[in-house]
Amino acid sequence: MTNYSLPLDLVFHALADPSRLAMVERLCQGPASVSELARPLAISLPSVLQHLKLLEDSGLVRSRKVGRVRTCELDREVMVRAEDWFAERRRYWTGRLDRLADLLGATEPILPPEQSP
């Protein structure tokens, strides 16, 4: 199993909220200011800042402040690590299901009594 420097549970927790997920989806298009991220959301600016703090704590988002404008961007490496985690699970379960299919294909089919020879 891969050893991740940031716990992925923080990443998945961050993505579990619809507002944070919307922010991440917007940031997939490129960097955005806090006000740009807040504009489509039906929540207060302090709530947006709390959500951004959680996204930063998870490692998904980085921000920098220039003057009075805070600009946020995705840390794509964290997204890649989460994607890798899913890929590992997918490979594991695909292998298990393939072995099950092989096992089921190697046995005689079980027919209901009315279809037995």
Summary of the structure (lengths in Angstrom):
residues: 117
radius of gyration: 22.5
end to end distance: 49.0
largest distance: 83.1
contacts: 281
relative contact order: 0.14
helix: 60%
strand: 12%
